[in-house]
Structures are given as structure tokens and as C-alpha cells.
């Protein structure tokens, strides 16, 4: 392996940042709190690679936490951004591209007849919850531990992603009243879901879930769980919300619903509302929520449920998202992405087994997580039993030799179309030595 790289410029940049930015980062997911040490600062990206301020190159399996399914600096995406920016960066007025993106989403995602564009996944989740309450006239929301739906007050209860990493699933600053109508259950627990509806069914506005979880690491749903969620919400008149910020256009052109139908896990009837983000912005800030027209027509100005945003449908961000989706529609790379990810995962698992390291390699399409856990991870409780210290040692061993992984055991990693056979082979060669290194510590 190569010698440990110099991170002098990153250290200096981090120290500078901590003087004016809380924790030196603008999102906790970027901090290295779960693995120790200080974050590296990125200078540029191209294809499957990123470079830090010191000039070190890394194979990137973060991909801006999912949006960059085409890889960094894809030519079609850059051209679309440049063209849009030359015409003006923001108008605060309607543009045709907003309609084009909405039409493409409605064509691709099952059950989405109308869609509202916003600026982030958090904003989309917040708005979808408000809409569900406004549509049903009820207050309670059911969510699942380890599923993260943004930093929305009412949903920041047993949350995954960086909230899990930081150990603060119930954040200070969230008044008890904001979460008093939130029922938090374990993912894949059908019995608990049925009991919650027996007790509170007449007051539950919606069930929100990640159809394939990425925010406590990759966790697949059971068929019984998804069917129960759909059946029980229909019986009690509540809405079912799929949070596909991570999985939308990532697992398949039709998102998690299409992916899960191929595996015979998805019910015939899909969710009432779908939340999107990440890939639909192609790396720029975009979110969306959509669903049946009768529900979406309750959103202002068509209806009484208020939601607004100055930069919603920003022309540059929309152009970036449109270019990304059109490339995906043309290439349809999903089978290849899944195969490449499987080859990577199988290789990593074989290496871990050869070193007698307890682990679970959990994959969904081009999303994957290596859990240092001796049991399959099916819910938040099991995820928390993973060996996070061993993960931290593995993370640093990989980073020091040129592979950039999510800096938390509880995050999904991502493969892009730029990760070719040679890059996967190089990753596995580095992982072989990394597994050996962590055994010697």
C-alpha cells in the first residue's frame, strides 16, 4: 500500500471553517465524528474520482450522498447547467423547465399524477406531512426508527443518518409538543404497526417510511411489512408516504416501487404520496413531493394547504436534474449498476470472510452497506449492534489508500455508472489490505 497521504491543507481548511461554521461543516453527515479525526476538504471531482485540497485522489462511493448516479462532472449535466445559468440564475416566476421536470417525474414514478417542486428532501418531507394532515383532517404520524426524513421537528424522533451517528435522535430544540403526535415504531415490525392503528387509527394521518432504507445503512423491507402498511392505511383512511429521496431514480427508473415489484415485495397499490430529492436535482438542491391528483390539488394555490418557496423550481437546479434524468432515461443503466454493485459487494464479503470478520453486506440495486455485524440488519435496533469501532478502522484504512466511503456505519454507499471493472478491482485490492490492517490493530 502507499504511504499515508498528507492532509495538511485539509487540516488548515478545517481549522479555518470551525471559526465561522458550527463544527466546521454545513451538515453533520460531513463531519468525521463517527470515525474520529477531521474531515478532508474536496477540491474537485471527475467520473468516479474526487481530489482533496492536498491533491490526493480517491475512488468515491459517496457521490454527494447519492445524487451523482452519472458520476462527477458529467458532460451533459455540465452543459445543461451552463446553458441555464447564461439565461439567468433565478426568476421567482414559472419556467417551462419546471413543467418538463414535473412531467418526467409523473411519467416515471408509479402513482404520481401531480408534483410540487421544492428545494430539499427535508422541505419535501415537511410539506408532505402537512399535506397528509390537511387532506385527512388528522394529526398523528407513524414513522420508523432509523428512517430519516430530514430535520423536520415532528420527524426527528429515533432518526437515522447523521442523527444516529451523533447519538442525538431526539434533538434539543424540538419542543415536546412537536413530537407528541409522532408514533415511532421499529422497521419491519408488522405487529407493532397493527397495534398502533388499533389504538390510534382514527387519528393517524399518515405512515411515512423509506421503502428501502438507506439512512441506517441499507435495509430491505419484508413483503409482509410493505403489504401491511398499504392495507392498514387504506382500511383506516390514512395516507401512505414513501420517502424516495434516496431511492428515487436510484434503484430503478420508477424508483423503489419498480425495484420492489421485480422482487415481488411491493403491493399492487402503491403509496399515496412520494417524496423525491437527490437524483432529480443531479447534484443541485431540488426536492419534490407528489401523488394522486385529488391529494395534490389541496396544495396552495389550488387548495388550502399552504406551502411556498422563493427558489422552488430554480432554473439552474431544474436544468441539472432534467439533464440527469434524460441521461438515465436514455441509458437505462440500472441492470449494469446492480451487477457492478453486486460484484463489488461479493468481493468485499469474500475478503471479510477470509479474514474471519463478522459482517453483513447488504445491497439494494446500486446502494450498499458493509455492516460489521454478526446478524442480518433488519431494523434500527440491529443496526445499532454493529461494531462501529471496527468500521472506523476500516474507513480510515480505505481512505488512507484512496477509497472514499461514507464516514458512518449507518449510511448507504453508492455506485455510479463511472465505476467500471477496473475501479471495482482497484477497490477490492485496497480492501484486501485494509481488512488485514484492521485485524492487526
Secondary structure, DSSP 8 states (H G I E B T S, - for coil): -------HHHHHHHHHHHTTSGGGSSSGGGS-TTT-S----EEEEEBTEEEETT--EEEES-GGGGT-TT-BT-HHHHHHHHHHHHH-S--SS--HHHHHHHHHHHHHSTT--EEEEES-HHHHHHHHHHHHHHHHT--EEEEEET----S-GGG-SS--THHHHHT-SS-TT--HHHHTTEEEEETT-HHHHHHHHHHHGGGEEEEEE-SEE-TTS-EE--HHHHHHHHHHHHHHT-EEEEEETTTBTTTBTTHHHHHHHHTT-S-SS--SEEEE-GGGGTTSS-EEEEE-HHHHTTBTTTSSB----TTTT-HHHHHHHHHHHHHHHHH--HHHHHHHHHHHHHHHHHHHHHTT---EEEEETTEEEEE--SS---SHHHHTTS-HHHHHHHHHHHHHTTEE--SSTTS-EE--TT--HHHHHHHHHHHHHHHHHHHT-
